[in-house]
Amino acid sequence: MLEHFVEFSLIDHNPIGSFLAHMPPSFGIASLPIQISILVLFLIYVTASEFNDLFGGGEVGRMLFSYRPSEPQLNRRQRIRAFVRLSKLADAHTEQEFRDPTSTANRQLLDIVRLLAR
């Protein structure tokens, strides 16, 4: 439409006020779907760009196209809690208790390590 306006006013030297009267016959139905499709593609691009800025760089692509494991991994808060339990366990028991495979300290240690290894 802008190209047509420039051609109408600058190249053909027609008055600017008569462009609206000239527009309907010069624009056919054939150009309307092209303009609508360009508008839709532009809106999709702008929306995706805004979501990418909102969630952080590359996060939208990672959410849409990344592999999801069958077992959900621990979130940050659960990992921190596991490390706090591990720290309290280390403060409460000696090294020899951890080395004894029959002790409860060893079992708790292995449970925490297995949880963090997922």
C-alpha positions as CSV (number, residue, x, y, z in Angstrom):
1,M,0.0,0.0,0.0
2,L,2.9,2.4,0.8
3,E,4.5,1.6,-2.5
4,H,1.3,2.3,-4.3
5,F,0.9,5.6,-2.4
6,V,4.5,6.6,-3.4
7,E,3.9,5.7,-7.0
8,F,0.5,7.5,-7.1
9,S,1.6,10.7,-5.4
10,L,5.3,11.1,-6.3
11,I,5.8,9.4,-9.6
12,D,2.4,10.0,-11.2
13,H,2.1,13.5,-9.6
14,N,-1.5,13.1,-8.5
15,P,-2.9,15.0,-5.5
16,I,-2.5,13.2,-2.2
17,G,-6.2,13.8,-1.3
18,S,-7.4,11.8,-4.3
19,F,-5.5,8.6,-3.2
20,L,-8.4,7.3,-1.2
21,A,-10.7,7.5,-4.2
22,H,-8.0,5.8,-6.4
23,M,-7.3,3.0,-3.9
24,P,-10.3,0.7,-4.3
25,P,-10.1,0.1,-8.0
26,S,-6.3,-0.3,-7.9
27,F,-6.3,-2.8,-5.0
28,G,-8.0,-6.0,-6.0
29,I,-9.0,-9.0,-3.9
30,A,-5.8,-10.7,-4.9
31,S,-3.6,-8.5,-2.8
32,L,-5.7,-8.7,0.4
33,P,-4.8,-12.3,1.4
34,I,-1.1,-11.5,0.9
35,Q,-1.3,-8.5,3.2
36,I,-3.3,-10.4,5.8
37,S,-0.8,-13.3,5.8
38,I,2.1,-10.8,6.2
39,L,0.2,-9.2,9.2
40,V,-0.4,-12.6,10.8
41,L,3.2,-13.7,10.4
42,F,4.4,-10.3,11.9
43,L,2.0,-10.8,14.9
44,I,3.3,-14.3,15.4
45,Y,6.9,-13.1,15.3
46,V,6.3,-10.2,17.7
47,T,4.4,-12.5,20.2
48,A,7.2,-15.1,20.1
49,S,9.8,-12.4,20.6
50,E,7.9,-10.9,23.6
51,F,7.6,-14.3,25.2
52,N,11.3,-15.0,24.7
53,D,12.1,-11.7,26.4
54,L,9.6,-12.4,29.2
55,F,11.0,-15.9,30.0
56,G,14.6,-15.2,29.3
57,G,16.9,-15.8,26.3
58,G,16.3,-19.1,24.7
59,E,13.9,-20.4,27.3
60,V,10.9,-20.6,25.0
61,G,12.8,-22.7,22.5
62,R,14.0,-25.0,25.3
63,M,10.4,-25.4,26.6
64,L,9.0,-26.2,23.2
65,F,11.8,-28.3,21.6
66,S,13.7,-29.9,24.5
67,Y,13.7,-33.5,25.6
68,R,11.7,-34.2,28.7
69,P,12.9,-37.0,31.0
70,S,10.5,-39.7,32.0
71,E,11.2,-39.1,35.7
72,P,10.9,-35.4,36.7
73,Q,14.2,-34.0,38.1
74,L,14.4,-32.2,41.4
75,N,13.7,-28.6,41.4
76,R,16.0,-26.1,43.0
77,R,14.2,-25.9,46.4
78,Q,14.2,-29.7,46.7
79,R,17.9,-29.9,45.9
80,I,18.7,-27.2,48.6
81,R,16.6,-29.1,51.2
82,A,18.5,-32.3,50.3
83,F,21.9,-30.6,50.7
84,V,20.7,-29.1,54.1
85,R,19.7,-32.7,55.2
86,L,23.1,-33.9,54.1
87,S,24.9,-31.2,56.0
88,K,22.9,-31.9,59.2
89,L,23.6,-35.6,58.8
90,A,27.3,-34.9,58.4
91,D,27.3,-32.8,61.5
92,A,25.5,-35.5,63.6
93,H,27.6,-38.5,62.7
94,T,31.3,-39.5,62.5
95,E,33.2,-40.7,59.5
96,Q,33.3,-44.2,60.9
97,E,29.5,-44.4,61.1
98,F,29.3,-43.5,57.4
99,R,31.8,-46.2,56.5
100,D,29.8,-48.9,58.3
101,P,27.3,-50.4,55.8
102,T,24.9,-51.5,58.5
103,S,24.5,-48.1,60.2
104,T,21.5,-45.9,59.7
105,A,23.8,-43.0,59.0
106,N,25.1,-44.9,55.9
107,R,21.6,-45.7,54.7
108,Q,20.5,-42.0,55.1
109,L,23.6,-40.8,53.3
110,L,23.0,-43.2,50.4
111,D,19.3,-42.2,50.2
112,I,20.3,-38.5,50.0
113,V,23.0,-39.2,47.4
114,R,20.5,-41.2,45.3
115,L,18.0,-38.5,45.5
116,L,20.5,-35.9,44.3
117,A,21.8,-38.1,41.5
118,R,18.5,-38.2,39.7
